[in-house]
Structure formats: structure tokens, C-alpha cells
Amino acid sequence: IGKVTVEFPAGAIETTVRHPDRETAFAAAKRELQEETGCVSERWQFLEEIASLPTLNDDYAYLYLARDCHHVSDQKLDATEFLDYETHTAEEIRAMITDGTFPQPVHALAWYMAKEALNRTKE
């Protein structure tokens, strides 16, 4: 889309020398969180498996909510990754979705699903 955007930590499920048997979606989510932010969590909740762009691709997104994240290391970015780690309030994320700063639809869906999951735990 020709501009820098905001999104959640994400990435591919790897099948490499490091992961010869293809890692699980959950393992990939944990790895991506730590690589991109230096944070880890012991409280994970699976939210959904969805086709990411079914009219264009044959791949799926696995959405997870990581709670009580804490910082344990520096970022460990892949050679093709260039990103800054930022934190935002729920109000800021909602505003970024509305103004187009946070345009990734799967990530916006993950945010809404996470909010719903968090609201259910308050009831």
C-alpha cells in the first residue's frame, strides 16, 4: 500500500533447518512475539483460525491473545524485517483502525476478538 503501517506481531509458520518438522501455529506465535518485541507470555488464548485472503491465497491466519506479556530480550528480527516495537492503548488502536494507520484486516479482526475475549473474562 506504499506506506508504513501499524500491526501486531505476526509471521509465517516456519519449515527451515531450525524447524525441520514445521512448527505449530502456537509455537510460531510465541516465537514471533519474542523475535519482534522481546516479550514473552505464559497466558495464551487461541482465538480463531481463519482464511486470511480466501479469494487471493490459500493460507490461514491463527489468532492468539497473549496476556501479561513481559520483556525478556532485545528484538531478534529476520534480515527482511524492519520494525519498531510500540505499545498503544485500546483507544489508540481503535483510532488507528478508523484512520487507516492500522489497515491489516486480519490484525483488526484479532483486536476485536481479543477485546471480546477480555470482556468475557470480566463477566
C-alpha positions as CSV (number, residue, x, y, z in Angstrom):
1,I,0.0,0.0,0.0
2,G,3.1,2.2,-0.2
3,K,3.2,3.4,3.5
4,V,4.4,2.3,6.9
5,T,1.6,0.7,8.9
6,V,1.0,-0.5,12.4
7,E,0.2,-4.1,13.1
8,F,0.5,-6.8,15.7
9,P,3.5,-9.2,15.9
10,A,3.0,-11.8,13.2
11,G,4.8,-14.1,10.8
12,A,4.9,-17.4,9.0
13,I,4.9,-20.9,10.4
14,E,8.5,-21.9,9.6
15,T,9.8,-25.1,7.9
16,T,13.6,-24.5,8.0
17,V,16.7,-26.1,9.2
18,R,15.8,-24.6,12.6
19,H,12.3,-26.2,12.4
20,P,12.6,-29.2,10.0
21,D,9.2,-30.7,11.0
22,R,7.3,-27.4,10.6
23,E,6.5,-25.7,13.8
24,T,2.9,-25.4,15.1
25,A,0.9,-22.2,14.8
26,F,1.1,-21.7,18.6
27,A,4.9,-22.1,18.5
28,A,5.1,-19.6,15.7
29,A,3.0,-17.1,17.6
30,K,5.2,-17.4,20.7
31,R,8.4,-17.1,18.6
32,E,7.2,-14.1,16.6
33,L,6.1,-12.3,19.8
34,Q,9.6,-12.7,21.2
35,E,11.5,-12.0,18.0
36,E,9.6,-8.9,17.2
37,T,9.1,-7.4,20.6
38,G,11.5,-9.2,23.0
39,C,8.4,-10.1,25.1
40,V,7.0,-13.5,26.3
41,S,3.8,-14.6,27.8
42,E,2.7,-17.6,29.9
43,R,-1.0,-16.8,29.4
44,W,-2.1,-17.5,25.8
45,Q,-5.6,-18.0,24.4
46,F,-6.4,-19.3,21.0
47,L,-9.0,-17.0,19.3
48,E,-9.6,-18.3,15.8
49,E,-8.2,-19.9,12.6
50,I,-9.4,-18.1,9.5
51,A,-8.6,-18.0,5.8
52,S,-6.5,-14.8,5.6
53,L,-7.4,-13.8,2.0
54,P,-9.5,-16.6,0.5
55,T,-10.1,-15.0,-2.9
56,L,-6.4,-14.5,-3.4
57,N,-4.4,-17.0,-1.3
58,D,-4.7,-20.5,0.1
59,D,-3.4,-19.7,3.6
60,Y,-4.7,-19.4,7.1
61,A,-4.2,-17.0,10.0
62,Y,-4.1,-18.3,13.5
63,L,-5.1,-15.7,16.0
64,Y,-3.9,-15.8,19.6
65,L,-4.2,-13.5,22.6
66,A,-1.1,-13.2,24.7
67,R,-1.8,-11.8,28.2
68,D,0.6,-10.4,30.8
69,C,3.5,-10.0,28.4
70,H,6.8,-9.1,29.9
71,H,10.1,-8.1,28.3
72,V,13.0,-10.6,28.4
73,S,15.3,-9.8,25.5
74,D,16.1,-7.5,22.6
75,Q,14.4,-7.9,19.3
76,K,15.7,-10.7,17.0
77,L,14.5,-9.6,13.6
78,D,14.9,-11.5,10.4
79,A,17.1,-9.9,7.7
80,T,14.0,-8.7,5.8
81,E,12.2,-7.2,8.9
82,F,12.4,-3.5,9.7
83,L,10.1,-2.6,12.6
84,D,9.8,-0.6,15.7
85,Y,8.1,-2.0,18.8
86,E,5.4,0.3,20.3
87,T,2.7,-0.1,22.8
88,H,-0.8,1.5,22.4
89,T,-3.9,1.8,24.4
90,A,-7.2,0.2,23.3
91,E,-8.5,3.7,22.4
92,E,-5.4,4.4,20.3
93,I,-5.7,1.1,18.4
94,R,-9.4,1.8,17.7
95,A,-8.5,5.2,16.3
96,M,-5.7,3.8,14.1
97,I,-8.1,1.2,12.7
98,T,-10.5,4.0,11.9
99,D,-8.0,6.4,10.4
100,G,-6.2,3.7,8.3
101,T,-2.9,3.7,10.2
102,F,-3.7,0.1,11.2
103,P,-5.0,-1.3,7.9
104,Q,-4.3,-5.0,8.2
105,P,-7.8,-6.6,8.3
106,V,-6.7,-9.9,10.0
107,H,-5.0,-7.9,12.7
108,A,-8.0,-5.7,13.2
109,L,-10.2,-8.8,13.5
110,A,-7.7,-10.2,16.1
111,W,-8.0,-7.0,18.1
112,Y,-11.8,-7.1,18.1
113,M,-11.8,-10.8,19.0
114,A,-9.2,-10.2,21.8
115,K,-11.4,-7.4,23.2
116,E,-14.4,-9.7,23.2
117,A,-12.4,-12.4,25.0
118,L,-11.2,-10.0,27.6
119,N,-14.7,-8.7,28.1
120,R,-16.0,-12.3,28.7
121,T,-13.4,-12.8,31.4
122,K,-14.6,-9.7,33.3
123,E,-18.2,-11.0,33.4
